[in-house]
Amino acid sequence: PLPQVCSLAWLISARMAPKSGVEFDVLVVGGGGREHAISVKLRDSEKVRHVFCAPGNGGTASEHSMTNIAIGDSDVDGLVKFAQEKQVALVFVGPEAPLCAGLADACAGAGIPCFGPSKAAAELEASKAFSKVFFEKYGLPTAMFKNFKSGEHDVACKYVEDEYAAGREVVVKASGLAAGKGVLMPTSVEEAKAALNEVMVDKTFGDAGDEVVIEQLLVGEECSCMAFADGQVACMMVPAQDHKRVNDHDEGPNTGGMGAYAPAPCLTPRLRREVEAILQKTVESMAADGRKYIGVLYGGFMLTKDGPMLLEYNCRFGDPETQVLLPLLESDLFEVALGCAQGDLKARVPEGVQWKTGAAATVVCAAKGYPGSYPKGLPVHGLEKAEAVEGVKVYHAGTKKTDNGLATSGGRVLAVTGQAASFQEALRRAYEAVDCIRFDAPGADSLSLHCRRDIGHRAIKRPTRIAIVGSTRGSSSQATFDAIKAGTLNARIVMAVSNKGDAGILERGRNEGVPAIHVPCKKGTPRAEYDAKLTEALRDYGVDLVMLVGFMRIVSPEFCSDWEGACINVHPSLLPKHAGGMDLEVHQAVLDAGETETGCTVHLVTAEVDGGPIAVQRQVPVVDGDTAESVKAKVQKEEGPALVEAVRLFGEGKLPGGKLSSC
């Protein structure tokens, strides 16, 4: 393939451009919701004067500083000719088909900067068979697999039978481009053989099924991890999650995507580092393979118990993930894309790619019947009202302008994106806007708009991630372990942490299959310094709630601030009585005071020792003949259930003074 570089003239003109002021025109290739989002983000750059969209859609036709061009995204020669005539500073390719057809190579040959990989590099998506062999060659983590070519149907069926006989479930994939629908998920050996018949014999996916990949089923949560790549470096974006099935509860046939949200909470900082390393290794390996990779590298990852595993790569932005990622991008997309096209992102964006805080969620509005047969030409109503909702942008995918206004022209019609400081608010805004939109003429008897009503359900129902932190055995934490295993508590203990290497709480964690982390504390270490190390470890594992269980240290005000509303402690008295006391001295104080009732208190940890808001209290009687030891035994029996109740309240956002488990 031709080297993917831009001409000296274009390089000089782009580099000489001032940091403010309108200078350049851009060509965006594609006509879906992804391309509308790309076009809007490019248009908003101070460097961009005008965005040409080929072919664009009804949304791009309605935006200022944008013009639709009647050139199909598969017309490589026509696109290059137009780019030359308009002397665009950048060609930004949205869909995979033109990249796999060599559009980036043609642009390079004409000296036009192009954001998108060469045909050779795009083979990562064009051929799943190639990509699996590539993963194996360069040691990239992926499922065990075997490729079969046309004419090997019987051999493939025998392989499937052997896999199921060995207790291994499989996934069947058409190797070529199948519009995101060539992955079949059988649940039995019979279904797996039927899937092979569908791909290899019935040719449901056409030439895409000339070769088939059979791989071992991976179990875990799926995450979309994309990176800007300049041929040398992979700069990872915010992780996202999408929803492929057409109906709620992940039911019904696969689609191009019915919604998405970002950032995805399933990718903890520790897992993110692993994914970043895989993306970077991929870019380096592609270069070593003679396939320098420029553009968006989109990795589909399964987060398994053994770490992140590659499902596949796409050679472009995901759709509808783009509609949540780009609103969160702080950096100038034009600068980022041009830096990648020039082969040196760091030189173009020396401060690094920056992202906004907060979250975004998008809900796809589809024509009823999609992904099967569906009507076209339906009038689209309510867009002005929808976009008037705070933090909302409506991206068009399948719309066109008509004499009577906008009408539907595809299956996925709109992607309604809400953006806010929190995921919950972003999602609420998106659905408020969706409820403003109709695809029917006023007074129609039936609705022709279909959308899922459970976008973000994995984040909403995500178990509370708990760290148990202690210096002793941590006996009262066992009730939480047991409730989780019994399925009565929507939580997960993700780590056991101690300042003592021989603490029983670490052994308890190991016995429960939880990472046991020793954060040593040298004598004389200031509290704030130690607590900063502790917080770093907790953040690394994506902890939502810290449970102090027999932690023989007074935490610093800095720690209390870092974990405000998300750190609980159990105290062996009915606070505020006997605050500040520990162990047997508390129970003896109860006896000395002649009290007839005591118990335990779960409270939020604040800088005031034992002075934080009370979450849960459980009482026990004090009777004649009790000793400090016997009272302790009674109180300890209640500590575990009290902690379980506090965790439940935290997850429901009902913990007094607490905060909702982050999504």
N, C-alpha and C positions, 0 to 999 in steps of 0.2 A: 504494500500500500504506500501511497505518497506520504511523506512526512507531514505530521499535523502541526504546521507552523503557519504564522501569518506573515504577510509581506512587510518589508521594512517600512514602506510608506505608511501602512496602517498602524504599525507599532509606534512609529515616531509621532504620528498625529494623536494617537490615544494617550501616549505618555506625556505629550506636551500640553494636553488639555488642562485648563485651570481647574481647581477643586470646586469651583462654583460656576454657575452659568450653564446654559443649555448648549450642547455642542453636537451630539451624535444621534443618528437614526439607527434603529435596531430592527431585525427581522426575527419574529417568533414563528416557528414552524409547528403547526398543529391546530386543532379546532375544538378541543374539549375544555372541561373545567380546569384542568391542570394548566393549560395554555392561557386561559383567562387570568388565572392567578399569577402566572409568570409575567404576563404582559403588564398587569397592574403594578407589580413590584418593580419592573424595569422602568415603566413610565414615571414612577415616583422618584427615580434617581435624578439628582441635579444635573447629571451628565447627559441625560437622554432628552432629545427634542421630540422624537416621534417614534411610535412603535407600529410596524407593519405586521399584520397577522395573516398567515397563509395556511389554511383558508379563513381561520377565525370563526366566530359564531355570533349569535344575536347579542351577546353580552359585550364582546369586544367592539362590535359595530356601534354600541351605544356609549362607549367611553370616550372622553375627550383625549386628544393627542394619540388616537389609535385609528388605523384604517385597515379594513379587511381587504385582502388581495385574493382574487379568484385563481389561485394556484393550489393544486392538491398537495398534500404533504408527501406524496410518493413521486412527485414530478421533480426529480433531482436536477435535471438540466434547467427546467423552468425556474426553480428556486435560486440556483446559482446565477442565472442570467439576471434575474430581478435584483439580487443582492449587489451584483456588479453595477447595474444601471443606477441604483439608488446610492451606491457607495456606502452601504451600511457599515457601521463600525463593528457589528457583531451579529452572527447568526446563532440563535438560541433554539435548539431542537428539543421539542417536547416528547413526542412519541418514539417508540423503539424502531418501528418499521423503516423510516427513512435512514436511520443510523445504520441499521443492518443492511440497507441497500447501498451504503457508501456515501451519504450526503456529506459527512465530515471530510472524507477524502477529497470529494469534488471541490469543497470549499477551500481546502488546503491547496489544491492544485491551482485554484484561482487567486490564491493569496488573501483569502477572506478569513478572519478569525471566527472560529466556530466552537461553541460550547457543546460538546458531545463527542463521544468516542469514535474512533475510526471503525471501519467495517470489521477489521481483524479483532479489535478490542471488544466490539459489540457482540462478538461470538459468545461472550460470557452469558448473554441472555438468549441469543439466537439458537444456541444448541445446549440443552441441559446435559446431553451426553458429553460434549466437550468440557463443560464447566466441571462436571464430576471428576473427569480424568485430570483436569487442571488442579482441582482441590487435592486430589490424591498425590499428584506429582510434587506439589509444593508444601504438603503437610498442613493444609488448612482443615480445621475440624469439621467433619460432615458425617452423615450416616453412611453405613456400609451399603454398597450398591453393585448393580451389574447392568450393563447396557446390552440391548438386543436390537438387531437390525431387521428390516423387512425380510420376511421369509423364515424368520426364526421363532414364529409364533409357538410352535409345539415345544421348542426348547425353553422358551420363556415360561410357559405353563408348568413345565416340569420343575423349573427353578422355584416358582411360587409355591408349588406343592411341597417341595423340600423345606422351604422357609417356614411355612406354617407347621409342618411336621416337627420342626425344631423349636416351635413356640415363638417364632418371630413374625409379627405382623408386618405388612409392606404397604408402600404407597406406589401407585403407578402413574408415571408422568410421560406425556408426549414430549419428545425432545425439542421440537421446534416451537415457533411462535404460535400461540393459540389464544391470543387475546386474554390471557390470564385465566383461561378455563380448562387448561390441559392437564390439571392435576386431579387424579381420582383417588378417593379415600375409601377403599373397601374395608368391610368389617369381618370378612370371612374369606376362606380360600375360594369358595364359589364366586363371591363377588369380585375377588382379585382376578380370577380367570375371565370373568365376564368383562372386566375393565380392559384386560388385554385384548379381548375380542373386539371391543368397541374401538380401541385405538388402532390395532394392527390389521384387523379384518374388515370391519365396517367402515373404517377410515372416517370416523366422526370428525376428526380434526384435520382431515386432508393430509397434505404433505408433512405437516407438523408431526404426524405419527409414523413417519417412515422409520424412525428410530425411537425406541422406548427405553426409559430408565425405570428400573425397579429398585427401590431403596427401602431400607429398614425404617419402620415408623418410629419417629422420635416423639417423646412425651414431654410436655412442658408448656410454657406460655410463649406465644409467638410475638416477635417485636420487629418493627420496621426500622432499620438503622441505615441512614444514608450519609454520604460524605461528598464534599466537594473535592475533586481530584484534579491535580495539575500535571500528572505524569510522574511526579516524584513523591508527593505528600497527599495523604487522605485526611481531610479536615472534617471530622464528624459533626453532623447536625444534631438537633434535639431528637431523641427517640420518639417514635409514634406507634400507634396501633390502629389497624383498620378493621373493618367488619365485612367479610366477603359474602356471607349468606344473605339471601334476599329478605328473609323474614326474621322477626324477633326470636330470641333464644337460639340464635345461630342455626335456624332451620331453613329448609328450602334449598334450591340450587345455588351454586356459586355465581357471583356477579363480578363486575369490575371493581366493586367496592361500594358499600352503602353508607359509609360514614367513617370518621377517624377522629383521633384526638392526640394532643401532644402537650407537654411531654408525657411519655408513658411511664408510670411509676414503677413498673416491673423491672426496669433496668436501673439497678442500684449503682452507685459510683464504682464499686468493685467490679461489677459485671461490665460496666461501661468501659473500664480500662481494658478488659479482655477483648471486647468487641472492637475498640479502637486499634488494638494491636493486630487483630485479624484483618481489618480494613487496610491498615498500613502495609501489612505483609502482602496483601493482595495486589496493591498498586506496585510494590517493588517487584513482585513475582511476574506481573504482567510485563513490566519493563524488561525483566530478564528473559522473558519469553518472546521479546521482540514485538510486543503489542502495547506500546505506551498508552496509558489510560488517562483520558481527559474528559471531564464532565461529571455527572452525578453517578456515583457508585452506590447502588441500592441493594443492601444486603438484607435478605429475609432470614432472621435468626430464630432458632428454637432455644429457649432458656431451659436446658435440661439439668438434672441433678449433677451431671458431670461438667457443667459449664455451657456457655453459648456454642451452638452448633449451626453451621451454615445450611440453610435449606436450598437457597439459590441466590443468584445475583440478577438484578435488572440493570440495564445500562442507561437509565433515565429516572427522572422524578416519578414517584408513585402518584396515583390518582385514586382516591381523594386526599392522600397524605399531604400533597403540595398545598392544598387549600388550608391546612392548619400550620404547616411549617413556615411558609413564607410570611404570613402575618406576624410570626414571632421573630423573624430575622431583623436584627437591628442594623446590620451592615448593609451597604449599598450592593444590591444584587448585580448591577452592571459591573461594578469594580471587581466583585468576586468572580463572576463568570469570565470577564476579560482577562483577569489574572490567571485563571486556569487555562484559558485558550492560549495565552502567551507562554504557558509552561512554567510560571513562577508566581504562584499565588501570594507568597510572602512579600515579594517585591511590590505587588500592586496593593496589597492590604497588609501593611507592616504591623498594624495593631492586632491582627488576627480577626477571624470572623466572630462577630459579637451577636449575642441573642438577648431578647427581651425576657424579663421575668414574667410570670403569669402563665396562662394556659389558653389553648384554643380547641374548639370542638366543631366539627362540621357534620351536617346531616344531609344526605343526598335525597333529593326529591325526584322520584322516577315516575315514568308513565306506568299506569297499572297494567300488569301483564309482563313487564320486564322481569327476567331476561328472556322470556318467551316472546310471543307476538304481542304487539302493543299498538295503540293508535298513534298517529302523528297529526300535526296540524291543529292541536288543541290550543285554544287561547290561554295565555298565561296572565293571571290577575294577581294583584296584591304586592307587586315587587316594591313599589314606593313605600308602602306601609312597613314591609319587612325590613327594608334597609334603614328605616327611621328608628328601629330598635337600637339602643345604645350598644356599641361594640360589634355590630353585625355588618358583614359584607356578603352579598349574594354573588356567587360565581356561576356563570352559565356554562353548561356542557352541551346540551342538545336543544338549542333554541335558534330561531331565525326571525329576522324582521319581515313582517308582511304589511300590506296596506292597512290592515286593521290592528296593527301592533305586533307584539311578540307572540310567537306560537311555538309549540314543541316540535322538535325535529329528530329526537333520538330517545333512547330508553332512559338513560340517566340525564335528566333535564337540568337540574340545578344542584349546587352544593352550597348550603346555607351555613356560614361560619360565624360562630360567636367567639369573642375574645374578651378575657377578663382577668382579674388578679388571681382567681381561683378556678379550678376545673369545674366545680359545681355551678358557679355563676356563668361561666362560658357556655356550658351545656344548656342552662336555663334560657339564656339569651337566644341561642340557636333555635331551640324549640319554640320560643315565643314568636320568632320571625317566621318559622315554618308554618305556624298556625295562621299566618296572614295570607298565605299563598294558595291559589286554586288553579287547576288546569281545565276548568269547565266553564262553559258559558253560564252567566247568572241564572239561577233557577233550575239548573240541571238536576235530575233525580239522583244520579250516582256520582261518586267521586272518582276522578281519574288520576289522582295523585297518590302515589304510594311511598311511604317512608318507614323506616324502622323507628320504633319508639323506645329502643333500649340501647342507643349508642352510648358507649362508655360503661357498659354494664360491668366489665371486668374491673375497671377502676372503682366504680361505685360499690361493688360487692367485695372488693379486695380485702383480704384478711388483714387485721391490724398486725403490724410487724413489731414484735416485742424483743427487747434485750433484757435478760435477767442479770443484774449486777450485784455481786455480794462478795463477802470475805469468808463466809462459813459454808455450811452445807446447803443452805437455800431450801430447806425442807418445805416451806410454805409455797414455793413455786410449783411443787409437784401437782397441786390441784389444777393449775392452769394447763400443764402438760396433759393431764388426764382429760380435762374438759375438751381440749382441742382434738385429742385422739377419739373421743366419744362423739365428736361432731356437734357438740352443744355450744361451742364458742367459736365465732368467726375470727380466729386469730392464728398467728404462727410465731413461735419463738425462734428467732433467726440466729441468736448467739447467746452464749453464756460468758460473762466477763468477770474477772476478778483481779484485784491488786496482789493477790497471793497465788503463787504457782501451784501450791498443793491444796487449794481450797476445794472443799467437797462439791461446791456448786459447779466447778468445771467438770468434775467426774460425772455429776448428774447430767450435765449437758451432753457429754460424750455418750452416755448410756441411752440418751434419747435421740441420738443422731444429729445433735446440734453442734456447730462449731464452738469449740471452747477456746477463748482468747485470754491470754494472760497479759495484762498491761502492768508491768512492774513499776513500783514506786520506790525510787532510791530515797534513803533517809535524808531529810532536809529539803526535799523537793517542794517548792511552794505549791499550795493547793491549786491555784489557777493554772500553773504550768502542767501539773499532772492531769487536771480535769480537761485541759485542751487536748491532750493525747487521748484521753478517754472519749471525748466527743468525736474526735477524728475517726476512731475505730467504730463508733456507733453510726456515724454518718456513712461510713464506707459500706455498711451492711444495709443501708436504707431503713434504719430503725424509725418507727413512728412513736413508740411508747417505751420509756425506760422504767423498769420495775426494780427498785432497790430492795433487796432481800438480805438482810443481815450484812449490810455494807458498813464496815467499821471505820468509816471516814465521814467527816463533815464536808459536804461538797461546797465549792466556792460560789460566791454570788454570780460569777461569770457562767458557771455551769447552770445555775438556776435560771439565768437569763436565756441561755442557749436552748434550754429545754422547758421554758415556761409553758405551763399547761399540758406538758407531755412527759412528766416524770412523777411517779408515785412511790410512796413508801408505806409500809405497814408498821404501825406502832402498837405496842402491847398494852394500851390503856384506852379508855374512852376519852379522847382528847376533847377539850383542852386540859382535862385533869392529868396531872403527872407528866406534863410535857418536859422533855429534856432528859428524862430518866432512861435507863437501859436495863433490859433483861430482868433478873430477879429483884433488883432494887425497886423496880416499878411495882411488882406484885407485892413486895413486902410493904411498900408505901400504902397500897390499897388496904392491906390487913391492918396496918397501924392506924389508918384513918377510920377503921370500923365500917367500911363501905360494904353494902350488901350486893352490889352489882359492879362488874367490871367488863372488860371485853377488849376488842381490838379496833383500830381505826386505820383505814386507808385514806391517806391525804396527799394532796399535791405538794411537791417539794418546792419550798421557797427559801429565800435567804434567812428567814426567821425559822430557827430550828423547831420542827414540829408545829409550825404556825400557819402552814398553808391551808387552803380550803379543804374541808372535810368531804370526802367522796362517799365512803361507805363505813358504817359502824355495825358491829355485831356484838351482842351482849351475852354474858354468862353470869350465873348467880355465884355469889360468895357465901359459903355456909360455914357453920361452926366446925372446927377441926381442920379447916383448910390451912395449908402451908403455902409459902411462896412457890414451892415446887408444884404443888397440886393445882394452884391457880394458873401457873404457867402452862401446865398441860392442857387445862380446859381452854385457855385463850388460844393456844397454838392450833387447836382443832378448828377454830373459826377463821384463822388468818388466811388459809388457802381459799375457802369459799368467798371471803371478802375481796381478795385480790381478783378472783374470777369475775365477780360482779362489777368491780371497778373497770376491768378491761372491757367488759361488755358495754358499760356506759360510755367509755371513751370512744369505742367504735361507732356508737350511735350518736355521738356528738352531745351526749347528755351529762358528761362528767362536770360537776360544779366547778367552774373556774378553769375547765380544761378546754382543749381545742379538738376539732374533728380530725380523725385519722386522715392524714394527707393523701390526696389522689393526684 
